[in-house]
Protein backbone atom coordinates (compact mmCIF):
# COMPACT_ATOMS: atom_id res chain seq x y z
CA UNK A 1 0.00 0.00 0.00
CA UNK A 2 1.43 3.41 -0.95
CA UNK A 3 2.05 6.21 1.48
CA UNK A 4 -0.56 8.30 -0.33
CA UNK A 5 -3.22 5.59 0.10
CA UNK A 6 -2.24 5.26 3.76
CA UNK A 7 -2.88 8.94 4.31
CA UNK A 8 -6.18 8.68 2.52
CA UNK A 9 -7.17 5.75 4.68
CA UNK A 10 -6.29 7.73 7.78
CA UNK A 11 -8.54 10.58 6.66
CA UNK A 12 -11.42 8.16 6.16
CA UNK A 13 -10.62 6.18 9.28
CA UNK A 14 -13.39 7.77 11.32
CA UNK A 15 -15.92 6.53 8.75
CA UNK A 16 -14.52 3.18 7.59
CA UNK A 17 -12.77 2.15 10.83
CA UNK A 18 -9.99 0.87 8.55
CA UNK A 19 -6.30 1.52 8.93
CA UNK A 20 -2.97 1.02 7.27
CA UNK A 21 -2.41 -2.57 8.24
CA UNK A 22 -0.60 -5.40 6.47
CA UNK A 23 -0.62 -4.90 2.73
CA UNK A 24 -1.25 -8.57 2.02
CA UNK A 25 -4.59 -8.92 3.79
CA UNK A 26 -6.47 -5.79 2.92
CA UNK A 27 -9.11 -6.67 5.55
CA UNK A 28 -10.50 -4.47 8.24
CA UNK A 29 -9.44 -5.48 11.74
CA UNK A 30 -12.45 -5.94 14.03
CA UNK A 31 -12.91 -3.41 16.78
CA UNK A 32 -12.73 -5.14 20.14
CA UNK A 33 -14.53 -3.24 22.88
CA UNK A 34 -12.33 -2.57 25.87
CA UNK A 35 -13.30 -4.35 29.00
CA UNK A 36 -14.13 -2.25 32.03
CA UNK A 37 -11.96 -3.09 35.02
CA UNK A 38 -13.53 -5.61 37.31
CA UNK A 39 -15.09 -4.06 40.35
CA UNK A 40 -13.69 -5.34 43.60
CA UNK A 41 -16.33 -6.42 46.03
CA UNK A 42 -16.43 -4.34 49.22
CA UNK A 43 -14.56 -5.85 52.12
CA UNK A 44 -16.86 -7.08 54.84
CA UNK A 45 -16.79 -5.00 57.99
CA UNK A 46 -15.10 -6.75 60.89
CA UNK A 47 -17.52 -8.01 63.47
CA UNK A 48 -17.38 -6.21 66.80
CA UNK A 49 -15.46 -8.12 69.41
CA UNK A 50 -17.60 -9.32 72.27
CA UNK A 51 -16.32 -8.09 75.63
CA UNK A 52 -16.96 -10.13 78.74
CA UNK A 53 -15.91 -9.64 82.35
CA UNK A 54 -16.97 -10.87 85.79
CA UNK A 55 -18.33 -8.64 88.50
CA UNK A 56 -15.22 -9.39 90.56
CA UNK A 57 -11.84 -9.97 88.94
CA UNK A 58 -8.80 -11.68 90.35
CA UNK A 59 -6.54 -8.62 90.41
CA UNK A 60 -3.97 -9.88 87.88
CA UNK A 61 -3.02 -7.48 85.11
CA UNK A 62 -1.55 -7.39 81.61
CA UNK A 63 0.51 -4.32 80.69
CA UNK A 64 0.72 -2.31 77.49
CA UNK A 65 4.16 -1.63 76.04
CA UNK A 66 5.86 1.70 76.61
CA UNK A 67 6.77 4.33 74.05
CA UNK A 68 9.72 6.67 73.60
CA UNK A 69 8.27 10.05 72.68
CA UNK A 70 5.93 12.05 74.93
CA UNK A 71 2.76 13.74 73.70
CA UNK A 72 2.67 17.47 74.28
CA UNK A 73 5.06 20.04 75.72
CA UNK A 74 6.01 20.82 79.29
CA UNK A 75 6.69 18.56 82.23
CA UNK A 76 6.56 14.91 81.25
CA UNK A 77 4.28 12.66 83.29
CA UNK A 78 5.01 8.97 82.80
CA UNK A 79 2.04 6.63 82.98
CA UNK A 80 1.60 2.89 82.84
CA UNK A 81 -1.43 1.08 81.36
CA UNK A 82 -2.74 -2.11 82.96
CA UNK A 83 -5.78 -4.17 81.94
CA UNK A 84 -7.21 -6.77 84.31
CA UNK A 85 -6.79 -10.24 82.82
CA UNK A 86 -10.36 -11.27 83.61
CA UNK A 87 -11.57 -8.79 80.96
CA UNK A 88 -11.92 -10.64 77.65
CA UNK A 89 -12.13 -8.87 74.31
CA UNK A 90 -10.07 -5.77 75.15
CA UNK A 91 -6.35 -6.07 74.52
CA UNK A 92 -3.99 -3.82 76.48
CA UNK A 93 -2.57 -2.38 73.25
CA UNK A 94 -6.03 -1.38 71.99
CA UNK A 95 -7.02 0.21 75.29
CA UNK A 96 -3.66 1.99 75.51
CA UNK A 97 -4.11 3.32 71.97
CA UNK A 98 -7.41 4.99 72.91
CA UNK A 99 -5.88 6.43 76.05
CA UNK A 100 -2.90 7.77 74.12
CA UNK A 101 -5.05 9.38 71.43
CA UNK A 102 -7.17 11.06 74.10
CA UNK A 103 -4.22 12.42 76.05
CA UNK A 104 -2.47 13.61 72.88
CA UNK A 105 -5.50 15.48 71.51
CA UNK A 106 -5.06 19.24 71.14
CA UNK A 107 -8.22 19.77 73.21
CA UNK A 108 -6.87 17.67 76.07
CA UNK A 109 -4.72 18.47 79.10
CA UNK A 110 -1.63 19.07 76.97
CA UNK A 111 -3.30 22.21 75.56
CA UNK A 112 -2.06 24.14 78.60
CA UNK A 113 1.55 23.65 77.46
CA UNK A 114 2.46 22.77 81.04
CA UNK A 115 2.26 18.99 80.88
CA UNK A 116 2.95 16.14 78.49
CA UNK A 117 2.42 12.39 78.77
CA UNK A 118 4.53 9.35 77.95
CA UNK A 119 3.46 5.74 78.36
CA UNK A 120 6.01 3.48 80.01
CA UNK A 121 6.27 -0.29 80.39
CA UNK A 122 5.22 -2.40 83.34
CA UNK A 123 8.45 -2.14 85.35
CA UNK A 124 9.59 1.34 84.38
CA UNK A 125 9.56 4.36 86.66
CA UNK A 126 6.15 6.03 86.46
CA UNK A 127 4.13 8.88 87.88
CA UNK A 128 0.76 7.14 87.74
CA UNK A 129 -1.01 4.06 86.38
CA UNK A 130 -4.19 3.92 84.31
CA UNK A 131 -6.14 0.76 85.10
CA UNK A 132 -9.03 -0.88 83.25
CA UNK A 133 -10.65 -3.14 85.83
CA UNK A 134 -13.73 -5.14 86.76
CA UNK A 135 -16.33 -3.50 89.04
CA UNK A 136 -15.14 -5.40 92.12
CA UNK A 137 -11.48 -4.54 91.54
CA UNK A 138 -12.54 -0.95 91.03
CA UNK A 139 -13.79 -0.98 94.64
CA UNK A 140 -10.56 -2.53 95.89
CA UNK A 141 -8.34 0.04 94.18
CA UNK A 142 -10.48 3.11 94.84
CA UNK A 143 -10.94 2.43 98.57
CA UNK A 144 -13.40 5.31 98.88
CA UNK A 145 -16.59 3.33 99.24
CA UNK A 146 -17.89 0.38 97.28
CA UNK A 147 -20.21 1.20 94.42
CA UNK A 148 -19.07 -1.03 91.51
CA UNK A 149 -20.41 1.56 89.05
CA UNK A 150 -18.21 4.64 88.79
CA UNK A 151 -14.51 5.11 88.11
CA UNK A 152 -12.05 6.96 90.32
CA UNK A 153 -8.63 8.34 91.01
CA UNK A 154 -6.88 7.24 94.17
CA UNK A 155 -3.38 8.63 94.63
CA UNK A 156 -1.35 7.55 91.60
CA UNK A 157 -4.08 5.15 90.49
CA UNK A 158 -6.40 6.26 87.69
CA UNK A 159 -9.04 3.52 87.81
CA UNK A 160 -11.47 3.08 84.93
CA UNK A 161 -14.38 0.71 85.42
CA UNK A 162 -14.72 -1.63 82.42
CA UNK A 163 -18.50 -1.60 82.89
CA UNK A 164 -18.57 2.09 82.01
CA UNK A 165 -15.97 1.61 79.25
CA UNK A 166 -18.19 -0.99 77.57
CA UNK A 167 -21.69 0.23 78.41
CA UNK A 168 -21.32 3.97 78.89
CA UNK A 169 -24.13 5.65 80.83
CA UNK A 170 -27.80 6.24 79.99
CA UNK A 171 -28.97 9.58 78.62
CA UNK A 172 -25.43 10.78 77.92
CA UNK A 173 -26.41 12.11 74.52
CA UNK A 174 -23.14 11.29 72.75
CA UNK A 175 -21.48 8.17 71.28
CA UNK A 176 -19.65 5.70 73.49
CA UNK A 177 -16.34 6.83 72.00
CA UNK A 178 -16.98 10.34 73.35
CA UNK A 179 -17.83 9.01 76.80
CA UNK A 180 -14.58 7.03 76.85
CA UNK A 181 -12.62 10.20 76.08
CA UNK A 182 -14.44 11.92 78.92
CA UNK A 183 -13.66 9.04 81.27
CA UNK A 184 -9.93 9.26 80.58
CA UNK A 185 -9.73 13.05 80.79
CA UNK A 186 -11.89 13.31 83.91
CA UNK A 187 -9.90 10.83 85.99
CA UNK A 188 -6.52 11.99 84.68
CA UNK A 189 -7.73 15.51 85.50
CA UNK A 190 -8.02 14.44 89.13
CA UNK A 191 -4.44 13.15 88.99
CA UNK A 192 -3.42 16.61 87.79
CA UNK A 193 -5.02 18.13 90.88
CA UNK A 194 -8.41 19.22 89.55
CA UNK A 195 -11.58 18.85 91.62
CA UNK A 196 -15.20 18.42 90.61
CA UNK A 197 -17.10 21.23 88.89
CA UNK A 198 -20.73 22.03 88.06
CA UNK A 199 -22.51 22.93 84.84
CA UNK A 200 -21.76 26.62 84.18
CA UNK A 201 -24.31 27.29 81.45
CA UNK A 202 -27.38 25.19 80.64
CA UNK A 203 -27.35 24.19 77.02
CA UNK A 204 -23.59 24.64 76.84
CA UNK A 205 -20.85 22.01 77.05
CA UNK A 206 -20.18 20.44 80.43
CA UNK A 207 -16.77 20.93 82.04
CA UNK A 208 -14.73 17.76 81.84
CA UNK A 209 -14.45 17.83 85.64
CA UNK A 210 -18.22 17.67 86.03
CA UNK A 211 -19.44 14.22 87.11
CA UNK A 212 -21.00 13.55 83.73
CA UNK A 213 -21.33 9.86 84.57
CA UNK A 214 -24.07 10.68 87.07
CA UNK A 215 -25.81 13.56 85.30
CA UNK A 216 -25.41 16.52 82.97
CA UNK A 217 -27.76 18.96 84.74
CA UNK A 218 -28.62 20.91 81.63
CA UNK A 219 -25.18 20.85 80.06
CA UNK A 220 -24.20 18.88 76.96
CA UNK A 221 -21.77 15.97 77.00
CA UNK A 222 -18.18 17.14 76.53
CA UNK A 223 -14.99 15.09 76.92
CA UNK A 224 -12.42 17.91 76.61
CA UNK A 225 -10.92 20.33 79.16
CA UNK A 226 -10.09 22.89 76.46
CA UNK A 227 -12.40 24.24 73.75
CA UNK A 228 -11.13 26.71 71.16
CA UNK A 229 -7.89 26.94 73.13
CA UNK A 230 -9.61 28.05 76.36
CA UNK A 231 -10.09 26.02 79.50
CA UNK A 232 -13.77 25.32 80.13
CA UNK A 233 -14.53 25.59 83.83
CA UNK A 234 -17.53 25.47 86.11
CA UNK A 235 -18.08 26.36 89.74
CA UNK A 236 -16.44 23.99 92.17
CA UNK A 237 -18.79 21.39 93.62
CA UNK A 238 -20.85 18.26 93.05
CA UNK A 239 -24.52 17.41 92.67
CA UNK A 240 -26.41 15.07 94.96
CA UNK A 241 -26.87 12.44 92.26
CA UNK A 242 -27.64 8.85 93.25
CA UNK A 243 -25.16 6.19 92.17
CA UNK A 244 -26.83 3.33 90.26
CA UNK A 245 -26.60 -0.28 91.37
CA UNK A 246 -23.23 -2.04 91.04
CA UNK A 247 -22.55 -3.69 87.68
CA UNK A 248 -22.86 -7.46 87.77
CA UNK A 249 -20.54 -8.19 84.88
CA UNK A 250 -21.05 -9.60 81.39
CA UNK A 251 -20.73 -13.34 80.89
C-alpha positions as CSV (number, residue, x, y, z in Angstrom):
1,X,0.0,0.0,0.0
2,X,1.4,3.4,-0.9
3,X,2.1,6.2,1.5
4,X,-0.6,8.3,-0.3
5,X,-3.2,5.6,0.1
6,X,-2.2,5.3,3.8
7,X,-2.9,8.9,4.3
8,X,-6.2,8.7,2.5
9,X,-7.2,5.7,4.7
10,X,-6.3,7.7,7.8
11,X,-8.5,10.6,6.7
12,X,-11.4,8.2,6.2
13,X,-10.6,6.2,9.3
14,X,-13.4,7.8,11.3
15,X,-15.9,6.5,8.8
16,X,-14.5,3.2,7.6
17,X,-12.8,2.2,10.8
18,X,-10.0,0.9,8.6
19,X,-6.3,1.5,8.9
20,X,-3.0,1.0,7.3
21,X,-2.4,-2.6,8.2
22,X,-0.6,-5.4,6.5
23,X,-0.6,-4.9,2.7
24,X,-1.2,-8.6,2.0
25,X,-4.6,-8.9,3.8
26,X,-6.5,-5.8,2.9
27,X,-9.1,-6.7,5.5
28,X,-10.5,-4.5,8.2
29,X,-9.4,-5.5,11.7
30,X,-12.4,-5.9,14.0
31,X,-12.9,-3.4,16.8
32,X,-12.7,-5.1,20.1
33,X,-14.5,-3.2,22.9
34,X,-12.3,-2.6,25.9
35,X,-13.3,-4.4,29.0
36,X,-14.1,-2.2,32.0
37,X,-12.0,-3.1,35.0
38,X,-13.5,-5.6,37.3
39,X,-15.1,-4.1,40.4
40,X,-13.7,-5.3,43.6
41,X,-16.3,-6.4,46.0
42,X,-16.4,-4.3,49.2
43,X,-14.6,-5.8,52.1
44,X,-16.9,-7.1,54.8
45,X,-16.8,-5.0,58.0
46,X,-15.1,-6.8,60.9
47,X,-17.5,-8.0,63.5
48,X,-17.4,-6.2,66.8
49,X,-15.5,-8.1,69.4
50,X,-17.6,-9.3,72.3
51,X,-16.3,-8.1,75.6
52,X,-17.0,-10.1,78.7
53,X,-15.9,-9.6,82.3
54,X,-17.0,-10.9,85.8
55,X,-18.3,-8.6,88.5
56,X,-15.2,-9.4,90.6
57,X,-11.8,-10.0,88.9
58,X,-8.8,-11.7,90.3
59,X,-6.5,-8.6,90.4
60,X,-4.0,-9.9,87.9
61,X,-3.0,-7.5,85.1
62,X,-1.6,-7.4,81.6
63,X,0.5,-4.3,80.7
64,X,0.7,-2.3,77.5
65,X,4.2,-1.6,76.0
66,X,5.9,1.7,76.6
67,X,6.8,4.3,74.0
68,X,9.7,6.7,73.6
69,X,8.3,10.0,72.7
70,X,5.9,12.1,74.9
71,X,2.8,13.7,73.7
72,X,2.7,17.5,74.3
73,X,5.1,20.0,75.7
74,X,6.0,20.8,79.3
75,X,6.7,18.6,82.2
76,X,6.6,14.9,81.3
77,X,4.3,12.7,83.3
78,X,5.0,9.0,82.8
79,X,2.0,6.6,83.0
80,X,1.6,2.9,82.8
81,X,-1.4,1.1,81.4
82,X,-2.7,-2.1,83.0
83,X,-5.8,-4.2,81.9
84,X,-7.2,-6.8,84.3
85,X,-6.8,-10.2,82.8
86,X,-10.4,-11.3,83.6
87,X,-11.6,-8.8,81.0
88,X,-11.9,-10.6,77.7
89,X,-12.1,-8.9,74.3
90,X,-10.1,-5.8,75.2
91,X,-6.4,-6.1,74.5
92,X,-4.0,-3.8,76.5
93,X,-2.6,-2.4,73.2
94,X,-6.0,-1.4,72.0
95,X,-7.0,0.2,75.3
96,X,-3.7,2.0,75.5
97,X,-4.1,3.3,72.0
98,X,-7.4,5.0,72.9
99,X,-5.9,6.4,76.1
100,X,-2.9,7.8,74.1
101,X,-5.0,9.4,71.4
102,X,-7.2,11.1,74.1
103,X,-4.2,12.4,76.1
104,X,-2.5,13.6,72.9
105,X,-5.5,15.5,71.5
106,X,-5.1,19.2,71.1
107,X,-8.2,19.8,73.2
108,X,-6.9,17.7,76.1
109,X,-4.7,18.5,79.1
110,X,-1.6,19.1,77.0
111,X,-3.3,22.2,75.6
112,X,-2.1,24.1,78.6
113,X,1.6,23.6,77.5
114,X,2.5,22.8,81.0
115,X,2.3,19.0,80.9
116,X,3.0,16.1,78.5
117,X,2.4,12.4,78.8
118,X,4.5,9.3,78.0
119,X,3.5,5.7,78.4
120,X,6.0,3.5,80.0
121,X,6.3,-0.3,80.4
122,X,5.2,-2.4,83.3
123,X,8.4,-2.1,85.4
124,X,9.6,1.3,84.4
125,X,9.6,4.4,86.7
126,X,6.1,6.0,86.5
127,X,4.1,8.9,87.9
128,X,0.8,7.1,87.7
129,X,-1.0,4.1,86.4
130,X,-4.2,3.9,84.3
131,X,-6.1,0.8,85.1
132,X,-9.0,-0.9,83.2
133,X,-10.7,-3.1,85.8
134,X,-13.7,-5.1,86.8
135,X,-16.3,-3.5,89.0
136,X,-15.1,-5.4,92.1
137,X,-11.5,-4.5,91.5
138,X,-12.5,-0.9,91.0
139,X,-13.8,-1.0,94.6
140,X,-10.6,-2.5,95.9
141,X,-8.3,0.0,94.2
142,X,-10.5,3.1,94.8
143,X,-10.9,2.4,98.6
144,X,-13.4,5.3,98.9
145,X,-16.6,3.3,99.2
146,X,-17.9,0.4,97.3
147,X,-20.2,1.2,94.4
148,X,-19.1,-1.0,91.5
149,X,-20.4,1.6,89.0
150,X,-18.2,4.6,88.8
151,X,-14.5,5.1,88.1
152,X,-12.0,7.0,90.3
153,X,-8.6,8.3,91.0
154,X,-6.9,7.2,94.2
155,X,-3.4,8.6,94.6
156,X,-1.4,7.6,91.6
157,X,-4.1,5.2,90.5
158,X,-6.4,6.3,87.7
159,X,-9.0,3.5,87.8
160,X,-11.5,3.1,84.9
161,X,-14.4,0.7,85.4
162,X,-14.7,-1.6,82.4
163,X,-18.5,-1.6,82.9
164,X,-18.6,2.1,82.0
165,X,-16.0,1.6,79.2
166,X,-18.2,-1.0,77.6
167,X,-21.7,0.2,78.4
168,X,-21.3,4.0,78.9
169,X,-24.1,5.6,80.8
170,X,-27.8,6.2,80.0
171,X,-29.0,9.6,78.6
172,X,-25.4,10.8,77.9
173,X,-26.4,12.1,74.5
174,X,-23.1,11.3,72.8
175,X,-21.5,8.2,71.3
176,X,-19.6,5.7,73.5
177,X,-16.3,6.8,72.0
178,X,-17.0,10.3,73.3
179,X,-17.8,9.0,76.8
180,X,-14.6,7.0,76.9
181,X,-12.6,10.2,76.1
182,X,-14.4,11.9,78.9
183,X,-13.7,9.0,81.3
184,X,-9.9,9.3,80.6
185,X,-9.7,13.1,80.8
186,X,-11.9,13.3,83.9
187,X,-9.9,10.8,86.0
188,X,-6.5,12.0,84.7
189,X,-7.7,15.5,85.5
190,X,-8.0,14.4,89.1
191,X,-4.4,13.1,89.0
192,X,-3.4,16.6,87.8
193,X,-5.0,18.1,90.9
194,X,-8.4,19.2,89.5
195,X,-11.6,18.9,91.6
196,X,-15.2,18.4,90.6
197,X,-17.1,21.2,88.9
198,X,-20.7,22.0,88.1
199,X,-22.5,22.9,84.8
200,X,-21.8,26.6,84.2
201,X,-24.3,27.3,81.5
202,X,-27.4,25.2,80.6
203,X,-27.3,24.2,77.0
204,X,-23.6,24.6,76.8
205,X,-20.8,22.0,77.0
206,X,-20.2,20.4,80.4
207,X,-16.8,20.9,82.0
208,X,-14.7,17.8,81.8
209,X,-14.4,17.8,85.6
210,X,-18.2,17.7,86.0
211,X,-19.4,14.2,87.1
212,X,-21.0,13.5,83.7
213,X,-21.3,9.9,84.6
214,X,-24.1,10.7,87.1
215,X,-25.8,13.6,85.3
216,X,-25.4,16.5,83.0
217,X,-27.8,19.0,84.7
218,X,-28.6,20.9,81.6
219,X,-25.2,20.9,80.1
220,X,-24.2,18.9,77.0
221,X,-21.8,16.0,77.0
222,X,-18.2,17.1,76.5
223,X,-15.0,15.1,76.9
224,X,-12.4,17.9,76.6
225,X,-10.9,20.3,79.2
226,X,-10.1,22.9,76.5
227,X,-12.4,24.2,73.8
228,X,-11.1,26.7,71.2
229,X,-7.9,26.9,73.1
230,X,-9.6,28.0,76.4
231,X,-10.1,26.0,79.5
232,X,-13.8,25.3,80.1
233,X,-14.5,25.6,83.8
234,X,-17.5,25.5,86.1
235,X,-18.1,26.4,89.7
236,X,-16.4,24.0,92.2
237,X,-18.8,21.4,93.6
238,X,-20.9,18.3,93.1
239,X,-24.5,17.4,92.7
240,X,-26.4,15.1,95.0
241,X,-26.9,12.4,92.3
242,X,-27.6,8.9,93.3
243,X,-25.2,6.2,92.2
244,X,-26.8,3.3,90.3
245,X,-26.6,-0.3,91.4
246,X,-23.2,-2.0,91.0
247,X,-22.5,-3.7,87.7
248,X,-22.9,-7.5,87.8
249,X,-20.5,-8.2,84.9
250,X,-21.1,-9.6,81.4
251,X,-20.7,-13.3,80.9
